[in-house]
Structures are given as structure tokens and as C-alpha cells.
Amino acid sequence: MFTVNYLAFAIPAFFLFVFMEYKLAQQQKRRSVFKYESSVANFSVGIAERLLNLFIAASFYQVYNWIYTNYAIFEIPNTWYIWIFLLLVTDLVWYWYHRLGHEINFLWAAHIVHHQSEEFNLTAAARITTIQALFRNVFWCILPLLGFHPNMIIVILLAHGAYSFFTHTQLVGKIGWLEHIFITPSLHGVHHASDEKYLDKNYGDVFVFWDKIFGTFQTEEEPPRYGLTHPIKSYSFLWQHFHYYLEILEAYKRADGFKSKWNAVFGSPALMDQNIRPQLELKYQQNKTKDKKIKLKAYVNFQMVLTVMLLTVTTMFFESIYPLTAASILIFVMLTLINIGALIEQRKWVYYLECFRLIFVFAYVFYVFNIFELLIFPVVGLITIERTFALSSLYNKYILKYRNNRN
């Protein structure tokens, strides 16, 4: 009998809201709100996090329960006013988690992915990495330590996360007196801005109290310029996730003395040598200009739709899926997301990734049908086709073909 996880319905709901925002942007003739490559990159990051989270979410509930059972400081009852108190405490913990995520290098390395998008729309809300989710859950451990029951925590975190999704849009302007109580799309847009006057502002997720108390509140004045102060020049799935860790490593190598090395890891991102990223981009060939339009978008779209379907089905029936199947889906989806990023970047090595992904699918199917030893045949067949028809050349010609965007 299948156990259904109804949270899976949040996935199509997410895309429905994105579609509604997209149509509204078109209606308002604000085409700059959405950019194809950026939206695909945002979706990719979100799909990876949601899928990986299936494998670790239960473990964090167990951690909350263990802390609550053994180390809870207070016995907090489950009454209606406690839910309001829990929401306030949760938002305060979020404020400090979020603020430290901007002020400490190794935390910023996980959080920077959320700020890479130069388009501020609902797709940007999906830019949460699994590493960031892990750090965030460590901060949430404060809640069961105080004495809040894990079941209450899970419910409030779902509501908390749902609210923050709707603050990632620029189609909603300022909304009067609510700006003095809640974090609105306008206020959160300030947080995503790279303008100097907007930097390190509005860390709250639901309420503005904490920013006003701790001196980080800023209203929207001039229209924000979204993204990083030093934008990355790549839509690569891997580069977007790991470039800042490489920057920290490089800064650590260059640092002299304990204090400098400490600052490379635990210091402020504002003190990072700004020459490191361009040098690493050149070294790893991630310094391409973002001015290409993919010729064959249909192939990218197909892969994106496939990963979304796999994510939805896996989320819905995760408890009933065999571990080998779940792990195989995870590997296939991750390979596909890397593939999508490489296609957008027009990387020639994507052909070899395609071959590996195809062989991986054959390996899984043959293993399930207990004929794994026959895997040699599709491998030999693929090599034969490559040798006979120069498949890699055809792939480069028809799949990696692009034109420069001169518009």
C-alpha cells in the first residue's frame, strides 16, 4: 500500500504561481522581470534542494525530537497564544541565521546562491541549496531546546517558508501600513538588491520588528538593482553552487598567519579579495558573457519538465519507494540538472555527460531486471555508433548550436 506525501502538491502549486506571475508581467509589459536562462537556473537549484531534502528531512525531525525529549529548558504547552509566540521566536531565529549568513564567509558560501539571480521573481525563491538548508536546520534546533514540540515546529516552519515565497516578486508594490509590520515584496526586494544603500538590510522573513530593533531596516526608495555586487558570469549548476567555496579556499591559501586564514573562513564577505573570483572564472573557464540564446530550448525544456515530474512523483511516494530506486532517481536528476546548466553554457563536455547518463539509465534498468551483465551491449553499441557516425560531432552541431543575442 502506498503512503502519499501531500506536500508533493506544493510543487505544481509553485509552478502555477510562477506561471501566473509570468502572465501578469507580460500583461504589464514588464518583460525584464523574467529571463529564460535565469529562470531555468533558479528552477534547477530548487529542484536539487527539494529532492535532496527528502533524504534528510526525517533525520532533522528526529534531531528536534531528541533535543526536545532530553534537553528542553521549558515545558511549553500547545495553546493558541503559544503558536503566535512560536512564530515570533522562529522569525527572530531566522533573522540571526539570515544575518550571520551574510556576515560569515562559510555561511555566505551556502547562502550566496539565493542572491545570484539578477531577476527578482517567484523563481528566485527556489534558490535554496541543501547546504543552506542544513545550516538553517541547525539554527532551528534552538526551538526544541526552548521547549517547543517538534510537531509544532514543523507546522510553523511550513507556514514560515510559504510566506517568504510570496515576498519574492516585484509585481507587488508598497502596500501601505503593512510595510511597518510585515516583510513585504518591496522590503524583501531591497534585501536582494546590490545597490550600496540597500546592502545588508531587511533580514527578517515575516516581521520587520527585528530589522528595526537591530538597525538593519531600509525602505525601498530608488528601484533596486538585483543580484550580487559582483555578478557571476555563469549559469552552470555546479559553478553556482561551489564557486564561493573555491574563493574561500583560494583566500585561505593566499593568507599569511592565523588571523588572516581565520578571516578567510569566518570573516566578512565584504573583506574578500575581489580579484579572486575573476581569476577563478578564468581558470575554470566560467568567464563567458551571458549573451547567448539557446537554439534548441525544447530539449532543455523537456529535461526540466522531466525532472519536475520525477521530483513530484518521488516526493509523493517517497516512503514507498525502494532505497535503490530513490537513490537512482536522485543521481539521474542531479546529472540532468548539471546537463541543463552545461547546455545553457554551451559546454562541449556535455556530450560525454549525456553518454554517461544514458549508460546509467541502462545500468539501472538492467539491474532491476537482473541482467546487469548485459550492460556491455549498449556500451559497445554506443561506442560503435560514435565511431561510425561521429555522434559527438552531430551533437555539437545540432544540440550545442547557438546564436549571439544582439537584441
C-alpha positions in Angstrom: 0.0 0.0 0.0 1.4 3.4 -1.0 1.8 6.2 1.6 1.1 9.6 0.0 3.0 12.7 1.0 0.6 15.5 0.3 3.4 18.1 0.4 4.1 16.9 -3.2 1.1 19.1 -4.3 3.1 22.2 -3.3 5.4 21.5 -6.4 2.7 22.0 -9.1 1.3 24.9 -7.0 4.7 26.6 -7.1 4.8 26.4 -10.9 1.2 27.6 -11.1 2.0 30.7 -9.1 5.1 31.3 -11.3 3.0 31.0 -14.4 0.5 33.5 -13.0 3.3 35.9 -12.2 4.8 35.4 -15.7 1.5 36.2 -17.4 0.9 39.2 -15.2 4.4 40.5 -16.1 3.5 40.1 -19.8 0.2 41.9 -19.3 2.0 44.7 -17.6 4.6 44.7 -20.4 7.4 44.1 -17.9 9.4 41.5 -19.9 12.6 42.2 -18.0 11.1 40.5 -14.9 11.7 37.1 -16.4 14.7 35.8 -18.3 14.7 32.3 -19.6 18.2 31.2 -18.6 17.9 32.7 -15.2 14.6 31.1 -14.5 15.9 27.7 -15.6 18.9 28.1 -13.3 16.6 29.1 -10.4 14.4 26.0 -11.0 17.4 23.8 -11.1 18.7 24.9 -7.8 15.3 24.5 -6.2 14.7 21.0 -7.7 18.0 19.8 -6.3 17.3 21.1 -2.9 13.8 19.7 -2.7 14.9 16.2 -3.9 17.9 16.1 -1.6 15.8 17.3 1.3 13.6 14.2 1.0 16.6 12.2 2.2 17.4 14.4 5.2 14.2 15.9 6.4 13.2 13.0 8.6 16.6 13.0 10.3 16.1 16.6 11.4 12.8 15.8 12.9 14.5 13.1 14.9 17.1 15.6 16.0 14.4 18.0 17.1 12.6 15.2 19.0 15.8 14.1 20.7 16.7 17.6 21.8 13.1 18.2 23.0 12.9 14.9 24.9 16.3 15.2 26.6 17.3 18.9 26.8 14.1 21.1 26.6 14.6 24.0 29.0 10.9 24.8 29.5 7.6 22.8 29.2 5.8 24.9 26.7 2.1 24.0 26.3 0.3 23.7 22.9 -2.2 26.6 23.3 -3.3 29.1 20.7 -1.3 32.0 22.0 1.9 29.8 22.1 1.6 29.5 18.3 1.9 33.3 18.0 4.8 33.3 20.4 6.4 30.4 18.4 6.0 32.4 15.1 7.8 35.4 16.7 10.6 33.3 18.1 11.0 31.4 14.8 11.3 34.7 12.9 13.8 36.0 15.4 16.0 32.9 15.0 15.6 33.3 11.2 16.8 36.9 11.5 20.0 36.0 13.1 20.6 32.9 11.0 20.0 35.1 7.9 22.1 37.9 9.1 25.0 35.7 10.1 24.6 34.1 6.6 25.6 37.4 5.2 28.4 38.2 7.7 30.4 35.0 7.9 32.2 33.7 4.8 31.5 29.9 5.2 27.8 30.6 5.8 27.7 33.1 2.9 29.1 30.4 0.7 25.8 28.5 1.1 23.5 31.5 1.1 25.1 33.4 -1.9 23.3 31.1 -4.3 20.0 32.6 -3.2 21.2 36.0 -4.2 22.8 35.2 -7.6 19.7 35.8 -9.7 19.6 39.2 -11.3 15.9 38.8 -11.8 13.7 39.2 -8.8 10.6 37.0 -9.2 9.0 33.9 -7.7 11.5 31.6 -9.3 14.2 33.3 -7.2 12.5 31.9 -4.1 13.6 28.4 -5.2 17.3 29.2 -5.0 17.9 27.4 -1.7 20.8 24.9 -1.6 20.8 21.8 0.5 23.9 23.1 2.3 22.0 26.2 3.3 19.0 24.1 4.4 21.4 22.1 6.7 22.8 25.2 8.3 19.3 26.6 8.7 18.1 23.5 10.4 21.0 23.7 12.9 19.6 27.1 13.9 16.1 25.7 14.2 17.4 23.4 17.0 17.1 26.3 19.3 13.3 25.9 19.2 13.0 22.4 20.7 15.8 23.4 23.1 13.5 26.1 24.4 10.7 23.5 24.8 8.5 23.8 21.6 7.2 20.4 20.5 8.7 19.2 17.2 5.3 18.8 15.6 4.6 22.5 16.3 8.0 23.4 14.9 7.4 21.6 11.6 4.0 23.2 11.1 5.3 26.7 11.8 8.3 26.2 9.5 6.0 25.2 6.7 3.9 28.4 7.2 7.0 30.5 7.6 8.5 29.2 4.4 5.3 29.6 2.5 5.1 33.3 3.4 8.6 34.0 2.3 7.8 32.5 -1.2 5.3 35.3 -1.9 7.8 38.1 -1.0 9.9 37.2 -4.0 8.1 39.4 -6.6 8.5 42.9 -7.9 4.9 43.0 -9.4 3.5 44.0 -6.0 4.4 47.5 -4.9 4.3 49.0 -1.5 1.2 48.1 0.5 0.7 50.9 2.9 0.7 50.4 6.7 1.6 46.7 6.3 5.1 47.8 5.4 5.5 48.8 9.1 4.7 45.3 10.4 5.5 42.7 7.8 8.3 42.0 5.3 6.6 42.8 2.0 7.8 42.1 -1.5 9.1 45.7 -1.7 11.1 45.3 1.5 12.5 41.9 0.6 13.4 43.3 -2.9 15.6 45.7 -1.0 17.3 42.8 0.6 18.0 41.2 -2.8 19.4 44.5 -4.2 23.1 45.1 -4.9 22.9 48.9 -4.6 25.2 50.2 -1.8 22.5 51.8 0.2 20.5 48.6 0.2 23.3 46.2 1.2 22.8 44.1 4.4 19.3 45.3 5.0 15.9 43.7 5.8 17.0 40.2 7.1 13.6 39.4 8.6 11.4 36.9 6.9 7.9 37.7 8.2 8.1 40.7 10.5 10.1 44.0 10.3 10.5 44.3 14.1 13.9 42.7 14.2 15.4 44.9 11.5 14.1 48.0 13.2 15.4 46.8 16.6 18.8 45.8 15.4 19.3 48.7 12.9 19.1 46.9 9.6 15.8 48.2 8.3 15.6 50.0 4.9 12.6 51.0 2.9 12.6 50.9 -0.9 13.5 54.3 -2.4 15.1 54.1 -5.8 14.2 50.9 -7.8 16.6 48.2 -6.8 19.3 46.6 -9.0 19.0 42.9 -8.1 21.8 40.3 -7.8 25.3 40.3 -6.4 27.6 43.3 -6.3 30.0 41.3 -8.4 27.7 39.1 -10.6 28.8 35.6 -11.5 29.2 35.0 -15.3 27.8 31.6 -15.5 24.5 29.6 -15.4 26.4 26.4 -14.6 24.6 24.4 -11.9 27.9 23.3 -10.4 29.6 26.7 -10.5 26.7 28.5 -8.9 26.8 26.0 -6.0 30.5 25.9 -5.4 32.3 28.9 -6.7 32.4 30.7 -3.3 33.8 27.7 -1.6 36.6 27.8 -4.1 37.0 31.5 -3.4 37.3 30.8 0.3 39.9 28.1 -0.4 41.9 30.4 -2.6 41.8 33.2 0.0 42.9 30.7 2.7 45.9 29.6 0.6 46.9 33.2 0.0 46.5 34.3 3.6 49.6 34.7 5.8 49.3 33.9 9.5 46.5 32.5 11.6 44.3 35.6 11.8 44.3 36.1 8.0 43.4 32.4 7.5 40.7 32.6 10.1 39.2 35.6 8.4 39.2 33.8 5.1 36.8 31.2 6.5 35.0 33.1 9.3 35.5 36.7 8.3 33.1 39.0 6.5 32.4 38.5 2.7 32.9 42.3 2.4 36.6 41.8 3.1 37.1 39.1 0.5 39.7 39.9 -2.2 37.6 40.9 -5.2 40.3 39.8 -7.6 39.9 36.1 -6.6 36.6 35.4 -8.4 37.7 36.8 -11.9 40.9 34.7 -11.6 39.0 31.6 -10.7 36.5 32.3 -13.5 39.3 32.4 -16.0 41.0 29.3 -14.5 37.8 27.2 -14.7 36.5 28.8 -17.9 33.5 30.4 -16.2 34.1 33.9 -17.6 31.8 33.7 -20.6 29.4 36.7 -21.1 25.8 35.9 -20.5 24.7 36.9 -24.0 23.8 33.6 -25.7 20.4 32.3 -26.6 20.0 28.5 -26.8 18.9 27.4 -30.3 17.2 24.2 -29.1 15.2 25.3 -26.0 12.8 22.5 -26.5 15.4 20.0 -25.4 16.2 22.0 -22.2 12.5 22.4 -21.5 11.9 18.6 -21.9 14.6 17.8 -19.4 13.3 20.4 -17.0 9.8 19.1 -17.2 11.1 15.5 -16.7 13.0 16.5 -13.5 9.9 18.3 -12.1 7.8 15.2 -12.8 10.3 12.9 -11.1 10.6 15.3 -8.2 6.8 15.4 -7.8 6.3 11.6 -8.0 9.3 10.9 -5.8 8.0 13.4 -3.1 4.5 11.9 -3.2 5.6 8.3 -2.8 9.0 8.6 -1.1 8.1 6.4 1.8 7.1 3.6 -0.5 10.0 3.8 -3.0 12.8 1.3 -2.7 16.0 2.9 -1.5 17.9 1.8 -4.7 15.2 3.4 -6.9 15.2 6.6 -4.8 19.0 6.9 -5.0 18.9 6.2 -8.7 16.3 9.0 -9.3 18.4 11.3 -7.2 21.6 10.6 -9.3 19.7 10.8 -12.6 18.1 14.2 -11.6 21.4 15.6 -10.4 23.1 14.6 -13.7 20.2 16.1 -15.6 20.5 19.4 -13.8 24.2 19.5 -14.4 23.4 18.7 -18.0 20.9 21.6 -18.3 23.4 24.1 -16.9 26.1 22.8 -19.3 23.7 23.1 -22.3 23.0 26.7 -21.4 26.7 27.3 -21.1 27.3 25.5 -24.4 30.0 23.2 -22.8 31.3 20.6 -25.3 31.9 18.1 -22.5 28.1 17.9 -22.0 28.1 15.2 -24.8 30.1 12.9 -22.6 27.8 13.6 -19.7 24.9 12.7 -21.9 26.5 9.3 -22.7 27.2 8.6 -19.1 23.6 9.5 -18.1 22.3 7.1 -20.8 24.6 4.3 -19.7 23.4 5.0 -16.1 19.8 4.5 -17.1 20.6 1.3 -18.9 22.6 0.1 -15.8 19.6 0.7 -13.5 17.1 -1.0 -15.8 19.3 -4.0 -16.4 20.0 -4.3 -12.7 16.3 -4.2 -11.9 15.6 -7.0 -14.5 18.6 -9.0 -13.1 20.5 -8.8 -16.4 23.2 -6.4 -15.4 25.9 -8.4 -17.2 24.3 -7.5 -20.5 25.2 -3.8 -19.9 28.2 -4.4 -22.1 26.0 -4.4 -25.2 24.5 -0.9 -25.0 28.0 0.4 -24.1 29.6 -1.3 -27.1 26.6 -0.1 -29.2 27.1 3.5 -28.2 30.9 3.3 -28.9 30.1 1.7 -32.3 27.6 4.5 -33.2 30.2 7.1 -32.2 32.9 5.6 -34.3 30.6 5.1 -37.3 28.6 8.3 -37.4 30.8 10.7 -35.4 27.9 11.2 -33.0 29.8 13.8 -30.9 30.1 16.0 -34.0 26.4 15.7 -34.7 25.6 16.5 -31.1 27.9 19.6 -31.2 26.3 20.7 -34.5 22.6 20.3 -33.7 22.4 20.5 -29.8 25.1 22.9 -28.9 24.4 25.3 -31.8 23.7 28.8 -30.6 23.4 32.3 -31.8 24.6 35.5 -30.2 21.9 37.7 -28.7 22.2 41.1 -30.3 18.9 42.4 -29.1 
